[in-house]
């Protein structure tokens, strides 16, 4: 018997009506609404579930980091050691050295202690191009997957071509690994519900169709697993819920107007000047970390006052206030800005689109100092990413203010939850309690 956990961003309880194969796994099981720890975005959400701890303890404060000592931003490239706490595979192995664990596509899995791992790791060339590849454990396993399935479809994992092909490949490769290695514990990240819900809105026809498309692939995986090993414990975790948005805030433009953010010009284009800026914002969906030069308290207060009455901003937290949402970590910004439910935050700092850096119009998740959902769109006239943040219709990350903004936890074990709501930090113990060696 194995325990198989699906981690699905954007999954709502109501979506299960469109996902009969997934829902069928839990008919005789348990379900509960999830109280998501802030910030409810991919990296922190996954780290919180895998460690049972909030960002103040595991250190994953966003989908990227600003390394102050190097004055460098790292987006989407960090390895597992940035998680400053033992994870489910570590704890299972400590309990029983014979338990075999698999980490299939969680974002910070490169270098983790799971026995079997698969995670995109494209090879970046000096000319800016990429060779497709995946980091796997065992190291040569991607060669086997390549022979059977072809390359992981990276262009369908993110960007204007994002679609079901990426989640389909993840599930197919997981089925191959199940047959090859028979893990006792699986954590499988399925990103598909993220795309249309952000691009067109969570209740759009495209977002609802995405539920049906993902359910079909899950059903194929369930059939493949059942053929191999019989009975299993199944769990599903909604990493967060995506809400409708009709407003966008530009923290870096606001900081620039106040004279706090500086840019450097190259060939007529403007780039954020980390070294000479008194304050700038690493934005991520519905929140941002504002980093203040030398942590100057006067500048911190100036930033707080600047955003206190800003349209679209719900909370402005600084110093001791960061403890309120358990985001008080040395990696966090000196000020944290949290959006209203109907708003999100874009990283733009330029006022004239002609001066936007060249990477602004490309799918470039590593060079942008913040998350950019506009990369889901394409300007057909220029065949580039548009510079219109108002196109985005769905977002997430801010603390839930209604039941509709809470995700769902599902388990095929009937008595694994005692209430109709659980904290996401409690899920780790449930996974540990219901994982047994084969």
N, C-alpha and C positions, 0 to 999 in steps of 0.2 A: 504493500500500500504506500502511496506517495501523497504528499500535500502539494497542491497546485494552486498558486495564487496569481490571479490576474490583477494587474494594476492598470486601471483605465481612467485616464483624465477625462473630465467632463461628464462622466456617467451620472445620470439622475435616476431616482427611483421610478419616475414616470417613463423613462426610456425602456425599462424592462418589458413594457407592453409591446414594444417593437423588436424585442430580442428573446424570442421563445426558447431557443436552444440554451442560452445563458440562464434564463430564468428557471428553466426546468431543473437545473442542477440544485436549486435551493428551495424547491417546493416543500420539502419536509425538513428544511433547515432553519436557520435563524437570520434575521436581518436587523439592522439598526442604522439610524442616521448618524453621520460622523460630525463631531465637533472638530473642525479643522484648525490646527495650530497655524498661526500667522508666521510667515506669509504662505498662502495656499497656492504655490507655483511649483513646477516640476521638481527641481533639485531639492529644495527644502522639504517638500511634502514627502518625497521618497526617502530622504535621510531620516525624517522624523519617524516614519513607519518602520524603517529598518533598524533603528536604534532604540525606539521607544522614548526618545528625548526631544526637547524643543531645540530650536536653533541656538539659544543661549548656551547650550551644552554641547551640541554636536558641531556647531560652527558653520553650517551651511546656511547663509543668510540671504541668498538670492540664487539666480541661475548663473552667477558669475561672481568674481571677486575683484576688488581693487587692492593691489598689494602696495601699501603706502611707501614702504622702504624703497621699492623699485620704481614707484610712480607708473605702474603698469596695470592695465585691466586685463583680466583673463575671463573670457566668456566661452563656456561650453567645451573647454579642453582639459579641465582639471581631472586628476586621477583620484582613485578611492582614498588615499591617505588624507585628503582634506576633510574627510569625515572624522571628527575627533572623538569617536566612541566606538565600542564593539558593535557589530551588526549581527543580524539574525544568523548568518552562516558561522560567524565566530562563536556565538553563544551555543548553537546547536553542536558544533564540533567540540566545544568544551564539555558539553554534557555527554556526548558519545562520539568518539573518534571515528566510528564507522559510518556515521551519517554522511550521505553524499548530497551536496547542495548545488543548485544551478541558479545563476543570475543571468537572465536573458533580457538584455537591453535596458536595465535601469541605468540612468545617465552617468552615475559616478561609479560604475562597476569595473572600470579598467584598473587592474591591480588589486582587486578585492580578494578575499580568502575563500570565496566559493570554489568548489571543485571544478565546476564547469561554467564558462562565461562566454557570452557573445555580445559584442558591442561595436557599432560603427567606428572605424579608425582610418579614415581616408589618408592617403599619403600626400602631403602638400609639397608641390614642386616649387623651385625658385621662381618660375615664370608665372606663378599664381594658379596653375592648373592642378588637378587632383587625380590620383589613381585610386580607384575604388578598392577598399579592403575593410576587413573587420578584425578587431582584437578578439582572439578566442583563447580559451583554455580548455583542453590542450592547445598548444600553439599552432599545431598543424591541422586542427580540425576545420579551420575555414577553407583549407584546400579541399577537404571532403565535401563541404557544403557547396563550394564553388562548382565542383563536378556535377553535383546532383541538382542544384537550384539556380546556378548562375550567381553573379555578384548580387550582394544586397543592393536594392534599388534606391540609392541615396537621394536621387532627385525627387523621389516620391515620398521621402521621409520628412522633408520640409521644403517650403518654397511654393511658387505658383503651381507646380505640378504635383504637390502633395496629394496622395490618394490612398486607396485601400491596398495598393501593391506593397507598401512597406509593412503594414501589419500582417498581410498575407504571408510575406517572406519570413517574418519573425515566427509566426505560428508553424509554418512548414519546417523551418530549421529546428524549432523546438521539438517537433515530432520526430525528426531525424535523430536529434540528440537523446530523446527519451528512449528510442529503440537501441541506440548505441551505448548509453551510459546508465540508464535507469536511475535517475536521481531520486532521493527520498523527499526532497523539498525543492520546489520551483518558485521563482519570482519572475513573472513574465510581464513586461511593459508593452502595452498595446496602445499606440498613440492616435489611432484613427479618428476618434470623436473630437479631437482638438481642432481639426482643420476648418470644417464648414461652420462650426459653432462660433469661431472667432471671426471668420471671414463674412458670413452672411447672417449671423445671429443664431442663438441656441434653439430657437423654435422655427427656423427656416426649413423649407422642404428639403434642402440639401443636408442640413444637420440631422433631420429625422431619417432621411435615407441612409446616412452614415451609420446609424444604429443598426439598420437591417443588414447593411453590407458587412459590418463587423461581426454581427451575429452569425452570418453564414460561414465566415471563416472560423469562428470559434467552434461552430458545430462540426466542421471538418476535422478540427484538431481533437475535439472530444471523441469522435469516432475512432481516430487513429490511436489515441491513448487507451481507450477501452479495449481495443483489439490486442494491445500489448500487455496490459497488466491488470485488468479487472477493476476492483473497487478502489476509489480514491477519495481523499478529502479535498473538496474544492472551496476556494474562497475568492471573493472579488472585492477590490478596494477602489472606490472612487477617489482619485487624488484631490479633486476639487470640482466645483460646479461653475460653469461659465454663465455669466449673466449678460443681459442686453446692455449695450452702451450706446449713447448718442452724443457724447462729449469727450473731448481730449484736452489734457493740460500739457504744457511744454515747460517743465521746470528749468531746463538749461537756458531757454530763451529768457525766462524771468530773471534768472541769476545773472545773465549777461546784461540785461537792461539795467540791473542794479550795480553794474560795475564789478561784480564778483567773479564772473567767469571770463576768461581770456581765450582768444583764439590766435593761432598762427596761420599765416597765409602762405600757400604754395601754389604757384601757377594760377593764381586768381581764385583758388579754392580755400575754404576755411576749415581748419582742423582744431579740435579741442586741445588747449595747451594746459596739460595737467600741472606742470611745474609752476607756472605763473598764475594759475587760477586760485583765488581765495576760497572758492567753493564751486563745486559742480555736482551733478546728480547722475548716478548710475540708476537708470530707470528699468523697471521690470513689471510689465502688466499694470496692476493697479497700485503700485507703490514705488518708491525710490529711496535710495540711500544717498544723502547729501554729504559729501566728504569735504571737510573744512581744513584748509592749510594749517598745519601745526596745531590743529584742534583748538584754535583760538576762540576763547569763550565769547568775546565781543562779536566776532563774526558769526558764531553759532546763534547768538541772540538776534543778530540782524537777519539771519536766514529765517528764524522762527517768525519774526514779525512780518517778514516779506510774504510768507505763505499763510499766515493766520486767517486771512479773509479771502483767500484766493478761490475763485470759482472752480468747483470740481474737486477741491481738497477737503476731505472729511476730518482728518487728524494730522497734527504736526507734533511729533514726539522728539524730545531731546533729553540728553543726560539721563537722570534717574527715571524718566518717563518710559524709556525703552524697556524697562523691566515689566511694565504693564502687559506687553504682548510677548514677553520672553524673547526679545530680539536683541537683548543687551549682551553683545559679544564684541571683542576687540576688533573683529572684522567689519562690524556694522558701521554705517555712516554716523556722523555726529548728529544729524537730524534725519528722521525718517518721515517721509510724506506719504499719506495713505488717501486714496481717492474715494470720492463718493461712489455708491453702487453703480450709478449710470455713467461713470467716467473712467478713463484710463490715462496713462502718461506715456508720452512719446519722447524719444531721446534728442530730437532735433535741437540744434543751437544756432543755426543760421537763420537769417531773416529773408534772404534772397535765395531762391532755389538754384539760381545760376552759380552760387558760391558753395553749394553743398559738396562735401567731399565725394570723390568718385565712387567710394564703396556704398554711399547712400542709395544708389540706384541699382545695386546688385544684391544677390543673396549672399551676404557676408556676415555670418553670425559671430565670427571671431573678432573682427576689427571694430564693429559697432559697440560703443560703451553702453550697452543696454539692449533689451529685447525689442525686436522690431516685427510685429505681426503684419505690417504692410508688405513684408516679403511674400505673403500669400497671394498677392495681387500681381498682375502684369499690365503694363501700359503697352497695348498692341501697336501703337504708333511708333514707339521707340524700342520695343521689345526689351524694356527694362522695368525695374521696380518703380512705381509712381512715388511721388513725394506728397501724398495726400493722406494724412493720418485719420481723417474723418471717414475713410472707407471702412474702417474696422467696426464691426457691429457686435462683437462679443469680447468679454474680458473676464479676469478673475484675479484673486490674490488678496483683496481686502477682506477683513473679518466679516463673517456672515451677519446680516441683520434680519434675516427671515429664514424660515424653515426651507423655503425653496432653494436657498443658496447652500444647503448642506448636502454633501454626498451621501452615498449609501455603502454600508459594509454588509456583505452576504457570506454565509457559510453553510455548507451542507451538514454541519454538525448542529443539531437542534438546540443544544443547551450551552452553547459556547458564549452567549451574551446574556446578561441578566436584566438589561434595560433597553428601552427603545432608542437610546442615544449612547454613544461611546466617544471618548476622546481618541484621536488618531494615535496618540502615544500608547493607548491600551492594546492596539492591534498586535504589536510585537509579541506580547505574552500569549495571546490567542494562537498565533502561529507556532510559537514554541510548544505550547501545551498539546497541540494536535498534529505534531510532526513526529513520526516514529520511523525507525529504520525498517527497511524491507524485510 
